[in-house]
Structures are given as structure tokens and as C-alpha cells.
Amino acid sequence: MALRTRLTQRLGIEHPVLCAPMGFVTGGKLAAAVTAAGGLGLIGGGYGDAEWLEREFAAAGNGRVGCGFITWSLATQPHLLKQTLVHAPAAVMLSFGAPEPFAAAIKASGTCLICQVQTMAHARAAVASGADIIVAQGSEAGGHGQTRTTFTLVPEIADYLTKAAPETVLVAAGGVADGRGLAAALMLGAEGVLVGSRFMMSEEALVPAGLHEAVARASGDATVRTTVLDVVRKLEWPPEHTGRALRNRFVDTWHGREGELGTADTVVREFERYTRARDAGDMDNTGIFIGEAAGLLNDVRPAGDIVRDMVAEAGQILTNRREPAR
Ligand SMILES: Cc1cc2nc3c(=O)[nH]c(=O)nc-3n(C[C@H](O)[C@H](O)[C@H](O)COP(=O)(O)O)c2cc1C
């Protein structure tokens, strides 16, 4: 079963499924596995770490992969973009901040520019920057984002692109974990999906011990948008962005008490506990970014199987829809 769309055409891939560049979670092995299965994997450059990036591009082997950055953080070490472009990535994705300072260099290198957006204003800025692909990210998504939901953001941006930038390809992100999500995204006007949480529950994801078990136990009710994990790590995110994370003892203790957490002594003490808990596999006392799709994720599977099953299920749903049962 093949689901050919303008996304598969634009990227020269078989299936309209992208693995999200989850910072330090999507390493070269996961990205390459998604590409090998017919989608496209994007290495999670995150806040930017030159050595980590080199290691993960090497881990991708000969796999054709892309790379994503947190834009406001890339602005503090812009040389990382040049370092990345040397690897001739299939695409560079920018999220969370103005794409404009980096767009020209990416496009001039012949690399596909993907911008992940959370609002209509972001979508307009992405078009103005020359984005080839726009990822509309709804608030169901794991990790950082804003408040618009996938179900309305995707068709609104689809309508806007039809009029303003018909060549720009639209991808949906946030809450897509199986073939139902992929089929729904296509129905909403997207040409494919960018998936994070489901691939976090893959064998190839770079995650601490105990994380997979904690997510498998969680329902979709158990996540919250919060700044607690940024405050404890002393990351200065623009205030309009919060991160969707699993509610656990750490988050429940500090959510709503961020001011207190951020005070000098407390943040030092709590950051130490937070990292120690992560290293010890104590998932109740550290941070886990995950989307509302947590409630759909019960098993850990090879990333390639996730891609193949998602596409097969979506194909079946879409075929049945076109041919109603007699
Ligand atoms: C653990 C985790 C880390 C993430 N890190 C990043 C990141 O560094 N950069 C980025 O652009 N998006 C990041 N995201 C968001 C994804 O790009 C994507 O929007 C999201 O995973 C889609 O929703 P889903 O999790 O429901 O699939 C992250 C998501 C998760 C779950």
C-alpha cells in the first residue's frame, strides 16, 4: 500500500510520515530507521550540541536524514547550521522562533526548508521565509508548543496555503499515533504527518531506562502543558511556549509553583535531583515530554514497523471510506 501525496513527491519518499526531530531523542539510528521504512527521519538537534550532532549523523550511516533545531536556541549558536548543512541533510526543520535569519542559508544550499508553526501568524511568517513545507503543530503534541489544536489549525492553514502559497506543502503534527491519525490528517487537508510521541516509543529512540514503561502505563489524561521542566533546567523559553509532559510526582509538586522552583537555591537542588532521578531510571522524579497520544501507546516497537502499520491502517481506512460497505 502506498499513499502518494505532494509530501512524498517533494521529499522523494514512499510514505507521508516524518519522524519529528525530538531533541536528543531522535538520534541517527531512529531517523535512519524511519527513512529506511519509506518515511523521513529528522535528527533532533534540539538546543544544539556540536559533538552530539556529529555523532548522530554518523550513527545514521548512509541513511538519508534531515535535522531539526529549536530556532531561538540556534540563534545563540548559528554556526551549527553550517555544520549541519555539510552533511547534506534531506531537510532542515526550524521550530519555535523566527525562521527568517536562517531560511536563506538553508534554501541557498538546496536543502528543503521545513517550518513547524503553531499559529496563523507563524504560518504567514513561514511562507514569507520561503518554507517548502509547513508543519502545523497542535497542542496535543508532546514537547513544546502552543494552544491551538490540530483539528482546527490544520484545515485553517490548508485554506490559507491554497490561496497564498499553493506550492507549499502542509504536514500535520500533534496527536498522530496510528493509521487513524494519519488518515484524519489527510482528510483535514494535510499531505502527511510529523510524528513524535509514537516514535519515542520505538526501539531506536534515545530514552532513559524506565521511560517506555512509564509512558505505556499512562492515559492521555496524564499529560499537562507546563513550564516546570524548563524552569528546573534554566531554559529561557519565550513565554508563549509551554511543554506537554507527563504528570508525575515532580511535575505535580511544582506545576503552579514555578516562581518558587526558580529561586536560586531551590533550582540548583531540584535540578540535581531531577538529573539524578533521570539517570537512575526514577521516572516519577524527573521530566518526560510526551503528547496526549500517550494513551494510545502501549508497546515499544521497531520504528520501521510503526511506519508500515500506520500507512497500512490509514490506507485501509481511506479505501473503505471511498467504497462504502454494500
Ligand atoms: C520528547 C519530545 C521532544 C521534542 N523535541 C522537539 C524538538 O527538539 N524540536 C522540535 O521542533 N520539536 C520537538 N518536539 C515536538 C515534535 O516536533 C512534534 O511537534 C510532536 O512530537 C508531534 O506531536 P506528537 O508527539 O503527538 O506526535 C518534541 C516532542 C517530543 C515528544
The ligand as a Tripos MOL2 file, in Angstrom:
@<TRIPOS>MOLECULE
LIG
   31    33     1     0     0
SMALL
NO_CHARGES

@<TRIPOS>ATOM
      1 C1         10.1670   14.0970   23.6290 C.3       1 LIG1
      2 C2          9.8590   15.1340   22.6180 C.ar      1 LIG1
      3 C3         10.8500   16.0460   22.2770 C.ar      1 LIG1
      4 C4         10.5930   17.0050   21.3010 C.ar      1 LIG1
      5 N1         11.5970   17.8540   20.9540 N.ar      1 LIG1
      6 C5         11.4130   18.7050   19.9160 C.ar      1 LIG1
      7 C6         12.4990   19.4980   19.4470 C.ar      1 LIG1
      8 O1         13.6130   19.4650   19.9820 O.2       1 LIG1
      9 N2         12.2760   20.3000   18.3780 N.ar      1 LIG1
     10 C7         11.0660   20.3430   17.7490 C.ar      1 LIG1
     11 O2         10.9220   21.0440   16.7750 O.2       1 LIG1
     12 N3         10.0200   19.6320   18.1990 N.ar      1 LIG1
     13 C8         10.1670   18.8090   19.2550 C.ar      1 LIG1
     14 N4          9.1210   18.0500   19.6860 N.ar      1 LIG1
     15 C9          7.7840   18.2440   19.0610 C.3       1 LIG1
     16 C10         7.6810   17.4910   17.7310 C.3       1 LIG1
     17 O3          8.3720   18.2070   16.7260 O.3       1 LIG1
     18 C11         6.2330   17.2940   17.2640 C.3       1 LIG1
     19 O4          5.5930   18.5160   17.0750 O.3       1 LIG1
     20 C12         5.3720   16.4670   18.1830 C.3       1 LIG1
     21 O5          6.0630   15.3670   18.7020 O.3       1 LIG1
     22 C13         4.1310   15.9840   17.4380 C.3       1 LIG1
     23 O6          3.1550   15.5230   18.3050 O.3       1 LIG1
     24 P1          3.0850   14.0090   18.8630 P.3       1 LIG1
     25 O7          4.1040   13.9780   19.9580 O.co2     1 LIG1
     26 O8          1.7020   13.8880   19.3560 O.co2     1 LIG1
     27 O9          3.4330   13.0990   17.7390 O.co2     1 LIG1
     28 C14         9.3360   17.0770   20.6780 C.ar      1 LIG1
     29 C15         8.3540   16.1510   21.0170 C.ar      1 LIG1
     30 C16         8.5970   15.1780   21.9630 C.ar      1 LIG1
     31 C17         7.5140   14.1710   22.2940 C.3       1 LIG1
@<TRIPOS>BOND
     1     1     2 1
     2     2     3 ar
     3     2    30 ar
     4     3     4 ar
     5     4     5 ar
     6     4    28 ar
     7     5     6 ar
     8     6     7 ar
     9     6    13 1
    10     7     8 2
    11     7     9 ar
    12     9    10 ar
    13    10    11 2
    14    10    12 ar
    15    12    13 ar
    16    13    14 ar
    17    14    15 1
    18    14    28 ar
    19    15    16 1
    20    16    17 1
    21    16    18 1
    22    18    19 1
    23    18    20 1
    24    20    21 1
    25    20    22 1
    26    22    23 1
    27    23    24 1
    28    24    25 2
    29    24    26 1
    30    24    27 1
    31    28    29 ar
    32    29    30 ar
    33    30    31 1
@<TRIPOS>SUBSTRUCTURE
     1 LIG1         1 GROUP 0 **** ****
